[in-house]
Amino acid sequence: MTDAKTLFHRIIDREIPSKVEYEDTDVLVIHDIHPKAPTHLLFLPKIFVPSIIELTEETRHLPGMLILKARNFAVENEIEGYKLMFHVGKAGGQEVFYLHLHFMAEKKLPKK
């Protein structure tokens, strides 16, 4: 891993703009710039881990936390069905090496 910031570091640090859907102390939720569904969000933890492959004892809670945040988001927005996906490693389709969860639903979110 280099010391260079990833795209998601720069979004979290507000160095580049993104369409933020939700934020709290643990996670930033943004709209995917290349959506694969009417609602396609990315759940980004505020603790950096490049990929599932690089989880440690200290960071093993992150995937579960992201899944619970996604579930809570779905409940609060009355989204009954959705897909959750992690890409793991380059061969698994991961393009940005910053752990993140894709949330995809056929239900469109209301405009803010």
TAMO-V726853 format. One record per pair of residues at least 12 apart in sequence whose C-alpha atoms are under 10 Angstrom apart, sorted by the first residue. I is the first residue (numbers start at 0). GAP is how many residues later the second one is. D is the distance in whole Angstrom. If there is no record, write none. Layout:
BEGIN
i/gap/d
I/GAP/D
I/GAP/D
END
This chain:
BEGIN
i/gap/d
0/49/8
0/96/9
4/92/10
4/93/10
5/44/9
5/90/7
5/91/7
5/92/7
6/89/7
6/90/9
6/91/8
7/20/10
7/22/10
7/34/10
7/36/8
7/37/10
7/38/10
7/40/10
7/88/8
7/89/9
7/90/7
7/91/9
7/92/9
8/35/9
8/37/9
8/38/10
8/39/8
8/89/8
10/17/9
10/19/9
10/33/10
11/15/9
11/16/7
11/17/10
11/18/10
11/32/8
11/33/9
11/34/7
12/33/10
17/12/7
17/13/7
17/14/9
17/15/9
18/12/6
18/13/8
18/14/9
18/22/10
19/12/10
19/21/9
19/22/10
20/20/8
20/21/9
20/22/10
20/52/10
20/88/10
20/91/9
21/19/10
21/21/9
21/51/9
22/20/9
22/21/9
22/22/10
22/23/10
23/21/10
23/22/9
23/45/10
24/20/9
24/21/8
25/17/10
25/18/9
25/19/6
25/20/5
25/21/8
25/36/9
25/39/9
25/40/9
25/43/9
26/15/10
26/16/7
26/17/5
26/18/4
26/19/5
26/20/9
26/35/10
26/38/9
26/39/8
26/42/8
26/73/10
27/14/8
27/15/6
27/16/5
27/17/7
27/18/7
27/72/10
28/12/6
28/13/6
28/14/5
28/15/6
28/16/9
28/37/10
28/40/10
28/41/9
28/44/10
28/71/10
28/72/9
28/73/10
28/74/10
29/12/5
29/13/7
29/14/8
29/72/10
30/12/9
30/71/10
30/72/9
31/70/8
31/71/9
31/72/10
34/67/10
34/69/8
35/66/10
35/67/10
35/68/7
35/69/9
35/70/10
36/45/10
36/46/10
36/66/9
36/67/6
36/68/6
36/69/6
36/70/9
36/71/9
37/66/8
37/67/6
37/68/5
37/69/6
37/70/5
37/71/8
38/43/9
38/64/8
38/65/5
38/66/5
38/67/6
38/68/6
38/69/5
38/70/7
39/42/10
39/43/9
39/44/10
39/62/7
39/63/6
39/64/4
39/65/7
39/66/9
39/67/10
39/68/9
39/69/10
40/29/9
40/43/10
40/59/10
40/60/8
40/61/6
40/62/5
40/63/7
40/64/9
41/24/10
41/28/9
41/42/10
41/43/10
41/44/10
41/57/10
41/58/6
41/59/6
41/60/5
41/61/6
41/62/9
42/22/10
42/23/6
42/24/9
42/26/8
42/27/7
42/56/9
42/57/6
42/58/5
42/59/7
42/60/7
43/18/10
43/22/8
43/54/8
43/55/7
43/56/5
43/57/7
43/58/9
44/17/7
44/18/9
44/20/9
44/21/7
44/53/9
44/54/7
44/55/7
44/56/9
45/16/10
45/53/10
46/12/8
46/15/8
46/51/9
46/52/9
47/14/10
47/49/10
47/50/7
47/51/7
47/52/10
48/13/9
48/48/8
48/49/6
48/50/6
48/51/9
49/38/10
49/39/9
49/44/10
49/46/8
49/47/5
49/48/4
49/49/5
49/50/9
50/35/9
50/36/8
50/37/6
50/38/7
50/39/10
50/43/8
50/45/9
50/46/6
50/47/6
50/48/5
50/49/8
51/34/8
51/35/8
51/36/6
51/37/8
51/45/10
51/46/9
51/47/7
51/48/9
52/35/7
52/36/7
52/46/9
53/34/10
53/35/10
53/45/9
54/44/9
61/37/9
61/38/9
62/23/9
62/36/8
62/37/8
62/38/8
65/18/10
65/33/10
65/34/8
65/35/7
65/36/10
66/17/8
66/18/10
66/34/8
66/35/10
66/36/9
69/12/10
69/13/10
69/14/8
69/31/9
69/32/9
69/33/7
70/13/10
70/32/10
72/30/10
73/29/9
73/31/9
76/30/10
76/31/10
76/32/8
76/33/9
77/29/9
77/31/10
78/26/8
78/27/9
78/28/7
78/29/9
78/30/9
79/25/9
79/26/10
79/27/9
80/23/9
80/24/7
80/25/8
80/26/8
81/21/7
81/22/6
81/23/4
81/24/7
81/25/9
82/19/8
82/20/6
82/21/5
82/22/6
82/23/9
83/17/7
83/18/6
83/19/5
83/20/7
83/21/9
84/15/9
84/16/6
84/17/5
84/18/7
84/19/8
85/13/8
85/14/7
85/15/5
85/16/6
85/17/9
86/12/9
86/13/8
86/14/8
86/15/9
87/12/10
END
